[in-house]
């Protein structure tokens, strides 16, 4: 595509708002599907942003902690209409998912013991497995262009899967390797250095300045933590609301690579450390997030709802769960606006810097390894009821009990993968078919 000829004038704020609402309502399929929707609408159909500008913003968002698709929407909204554009784009991207997850959480908490609902989520897990595997391939196809990138992805997978190296360390090491590699071999880690003349479709971005950065922090940091402080005053510092707010605020700062890379960490903490969820419920929450529009990280709303639903105290379980789900959602997404409004001007100013792009593309390759780790983790825990761990020479190995393999789950997951990869069936159709298939199989087995 010719970027010079393809890009048209900046849309009006009203037109952009309608488009962001449309994107939010159609943002199914996880980050890969959501990014594809934005690319189709913003680059191919509306031509509001060039291919290069879009990919440059995406690389930065994949570097950040939190949901890269929502941050990408915020970034592009900021490019088009400044701070108000970023706020509208980022907010409309998540509102449909917030409403849907809250409704499904209420259904799940109230009717979880009903075998029909259990069968529904059992079937959805098979579809989730196929979607996660497809995400690995989609992100890998976009990010892995050279042997160098494949090597980085493989090393990242080994580091996180076998040695449980924290993701921030993987990000830092990948960035350093990318910079060093560029200095030694030129700009090989990246496909090209951005041609600034090809992306002049908008007004010059707001230049970075210390005063502006301090103002952004002064506004968004208090907004971020205000609900947690209010919860501490109303319910006490030891309440489940403060625990949720503190944990997911921490997660917002240290969990990189989007939803796929954060889920294993959140699942471990929510189940083993805090006891908010029972084993297997995290996959049920992910199935909810997969069936609704919005970022997959919306699964944290389900975690918050279930935690407070079970520790409601003086409040009704439904009210407690609703308040906690909204608090969890706030502390998860408020920092996303901070990262974009604080960092985007600097990233735009350095758009032609080959060393920065080398670091960003190398980090993106490392993210592929992390997502592969999650797909393996989900595969094992979906198929096997019992999974043990072995430790040797500092490495961790997951050892499934083959006697607990669920043959029907394997068959349903295989069918979902065939439908997804061979016949390119849409995400929603695969999810619907697996949900119906799960109920049908469980009925045939006498579980329903």
N, C-alpha and C positions, 0 to 999 in steps of 0.2 A: 504493500500500500504506500502511496506517495503522501507522506505526512504534510508536505507543503500545500498540496492541492486539496487534501481531504478535510482539513480542519476548518470549521466555520466560526462565526462570531459567538461570543459568550451568551448563554441563554439568560432570559430574565429570571429573577428570583422565584417568581410564581411558577414559571415553567419548570425550573429545576426542582422545586418542592414537589410538584406532581410526579416528576420522574423518580425522585428518591422514594416517594411513597410506593410507586409501582415496583421499584427494585426491592424494597423491603418486603412487600407481599409475595414476591416471587423468588426470594432468596433461599431456596431449598438446596439440599445436596451437599451440605458442608462447605468448607472454605473453597474447595476446588470448584464446586458448582456455583457458589456465590460470586467468585471472582470472574468466572466465565460469563455470568449474567451481566455483571457490570461492564466487562469488556465489550460484550455484544451491544449493549445499550449505549454506553458512553463513547466508545471508540468507533464502532462500526456503524451504528444507526444514527445517533445524534451527532457524532463527530465533534464532540465538545473538547476532547483531549487527544493528543497524538499517542500512537503506540509506544514511542520511546518515553514520553512523560508518564504514561500509565505504568510501564514496567519499572521505571525508576522509583516511582512512589511505592509500588508493590514491594520492591526489594527493601526499602526502608521499613515498611510496615511489618515485613517478616522478621526484621531485626528486633522489633519491639516485643515486650511482654504483652500478652493479651491477644484478642481475636484480630487477625490481620485483615480479614474482609471488612469488618466494621471500621477499622482504622483507615483502610484504603478509601472507603466511602467518605469518612470524615476529611481525609486529606484532599480528595478531589473536590468535595464541597467547599473546603477552605480555598483551594485554588480558584474556584469559580466566583465565590461571593464572600471571601474572608471568613471571620469567626462565625457570623450568623449562618453562613452557608455550611460550615463544618458541623455546627451544632444540629442544624436541621437534618443534614444528611446522616450523621451518626445516630441521631435519635430515631428517625423514621426507619432506619435499618433494623432496629431492635424491638420497637413497640409491638409489631405483630407477634413476634416470638414470646415476649413477656406475657401477653394476654393468653396465648395458646398454652404455654408451659404451666402457667398458674392454673388454668382449667384442668389440664391433664394431671397435675399434681394433686388437686382436690379429688379427682376421680380415683387416682391411684391410692391415695391415703385412705379413702373411705371404702374402697371396694377391692383392695389388694388381695384379700383372702378369697375372693370369688374366683373360682377356677377358670371361668371364661376370660377374665381380665389377665390372669396369669398366663393362659395359653396365648393370648394376643401378644403379650410382650415376649414370650418365648419365641414366637415366630418372627417378631421384629428384629430380634438379635441376629438372626441369620442374614437379614437384609443389611443391618448395620455392618456386619463383617464384610460383605461384598463392597459396600460403599467405602469403608476404610481402606480396603486393598486397592480399590480404584483410585482413591485419593493419593496413595503412594505413587502409583504409576503416572497420574496426571501431573503431580508436582514434580516428580522425577523427570518426566519428559520436558518440562519447562525449564528446570533448573540445571540438569546435568548435561552439559554440552561437550565436555572434554574428559579425558582420562583423569585429569587433575580433580575435576568435580566428583567423578565416581569414586575416586580414592578417598576424598574428604567425607563423602556420604557413608562409605563403608567403615571408616575409622570412627565416625560419630555413632553409628549403630553399635559397633563393638564396645565403645566406651560407655554408652548408656545402658545397653541391654545386659552386658556381662559384668561390667564394673560399677554400674550405677553412678557414673560421674554426673554431677549436677549440670543441668542444661546451661546455666550462665557460664560455667567454665568451658563447656564445649563451644559456646558462642565466642567467647574471648579468644580461645586458642585458634578457632577457625578464622577469625578476623586477622589475627597476627600472621597466620600462615599465608592468608591471601595477600597481605601487604608485602611480606618477604618475597613471596613467589613473583609478585609483580615487579619488584625492584630487580630481581635476578633475571626474569624472562620477559620483561616488558608487560604489556597489557593482556597477556594470554588468558588469565582466568576469566575475563569478561569477553563477551562476543564482540563488543565494540565500545568505544568511548562515546558518550552521548554528544551528538551534534546540536549545540545550543540553537543554531539557526533554524532547526527543524521543529522547534517546540515553542515558537513565539505566538501561540494562539491566544494567550491571555495577557492581561496587563502584567507588568513586572511584579513578581511576588514580593510580599512584604519583606523588606531587608531585615536580617537579624540584628538585634541591638540589645545590649545589656538591660536597658530600662524596660524594654518590651518583655524580655524574658522574666524579669522580676515581677512585672505586673501579672503575667500569665500565672506564675507560681502563687502570687498573693491572692488570686481569685480562685484557682482550681484546687489547691491543696486544702484550704478550709472547707470548700464545697465537698470534697472527697470525704473528709473525716467527720463532718458535722453530724450526719445521722448516727454514727457510732457513739459520738459524745452524748447525743440526746438519749440514746438507748441506755448508756451507762447511768445517766441521771435518773431515768424513769424506772429501769428494771434492775439496776445494780451492776457493778463492774464484773461480777462473776456470772452474769446471765448468759444464756445461750446466744442472745442477740449480739452481745459484745464479743463473745468467742467467734461467732460467724464473721462479724465485721472485721475483727483483727486478723483472722486467718485469711480471708479472701482479699483483704487489703495487702497482706504480705504476698499472697499468690499473684496479685496484680503487678507486683514489682519484680518477682523472681521467676515467674513461669513464662518462658519464651517459646516461640514457635507455634502459637495459636492453640486451638482447642485440643488437637490430637496429641500434642506434646505435653499438655498440662493434665490430661485426664488421669493418667496413671498416678501422678503425684497426688492429685486431689482424692482419687479413690482410696489410695493407701492411707492418707491422713483422716479422711472422713469415716472410714471403716475401722481401721486398726487403732488410730490414736484417739479420736474423739468419740467413736461409737455412734455417729449420727446416722449412718446407714448400715443395713445388714449386708453380708456378702452377696454379690450379684445384683444389688439394687442400682449400683452405678451404671451397669449396662442397661437396665430398664430406663434410667434417666437419659442415657445417651439415645436410646430408641425414641424417647419423646422428642429430644432435640432434633433428631434426624427427620421426624415426621412433621415438623413445624417449620415455618420460615424463621430466618434469623440465624445468628452464629451458633455453632455447636456448643460454645462455652456457656450457653443458656442453661446447660445441665446444672450449673452451680445454683441456679434458682430452685431447682428441684431438691438439691442437697439442703439448702437453707430451709425450704418448706418442711421437709421430713424431719429435720433436726428439731425445729421449734414445735412441730405438730406433736412430737413425742415428749417434749419438755415444755409444755404450754404454761405450766404454773397456774396463776390465777385467771389467765385468759382462756377463752374457748380454744380448743386445738386448731380449729379452722382459722380464727383470727390470728392466733400466734403464728401459724404457718404462713399466712398471707403477709404479715408484717416482716417476718424473717426473709421470705423470698424476695420482697422488694428491697430490703436492706442489702441482701447479698448481691442482687443485681446492680444496685447503685454503686457499691464499692468495687465491683468488677469493671464497670464501664466508665465511671467518672474519670479514672486515671487515663483511659484511652484518649480522651479529649486533651488532657494535660500533655501527654507524650506528643501528640500531633501539633498542637498549637505552640508548644515549646521548641520542638525539634525541626518541624517542616521548613521553616524559613532558612535554617542552616543547611539542610539537605538540598533545598532549591539553589542556594548560593553556591554549593559545591557540586552542582549537577555535572559539570564537565571534568571533575577530578577523577582521573583514572584510578588512583589509589583507593579512593572511597568506593568506587564501583567494584573494584577487585575485592575489597573486604566484604561488601554487601553480597556479591554473588557467591563468595565462598561460604558465608554464613547460610545463605539459602540452600547450598548443597548440603551443609551439615544438618539443616532442618529435615531434609529428605531422609537421612539416616534415623533421625528421631521419630519421624512419622512411621517409618518401617518398623521401628521398635514397638510402637503402639499397635500396629497391625498384627505383629506376631503375638503380643501380649493378649490382645482381644481374641485372636484365633484360639489360643490355648485355653483361655478361660471360658470361651463359648462352647467349645467342644467337650472339655473335660470337667467333671464335677469336682475332682480333687487334683490339686497341683501343689507339689512339694518343691522345696528349694534345696540345692546343694551348694556348698561353698568350698572352693579350693584355690589356693594361691591368690587369694584376694578377689577371685571371680565368683559370680553368682550364676547358677544354672537352674532354670525352671524345669522340673521333672514331673510331667503329668502322669497320673495313674491311668494306664491304658484300660484298666478294667472299668473305669468310670466314663469311658467315651460314650457320647450320646450319638448313636448311629443316625437317628432321625434329624438331629441338628446338623450333622455333617451333610446329609442328603439335601436338606432345605437350603443350607448355605451354598452347596455346590450348584443347585438350581438357580439361586440368586446370582451367583457369579456368571453362569452361562448366559442368563438373561441380560446381565449388565454388560459383559465383555463381548459376547458373540452377536447378540441381537440388539444391543444398544437401547434397551428398554429404559424408559425414564425412571428417575429415582422414585417418584411418587407411585408409579405402577408397580415397581419392585417391592416397595414397602407395603402397599396394599395387598399384593399377592402373597407375600410372606406372612402378613397378619392373618389373612384368611386361611392360608396353608397351615399356620401354627394351630389355629382353632380346629381345623379339620383333622389334623394328625392327632391332636390330644383327644378329640372326640372318638376317633377310631381306636385309640389306645385305652379308652375308658376313663381318661383323666377328667373329662368334662361331663 
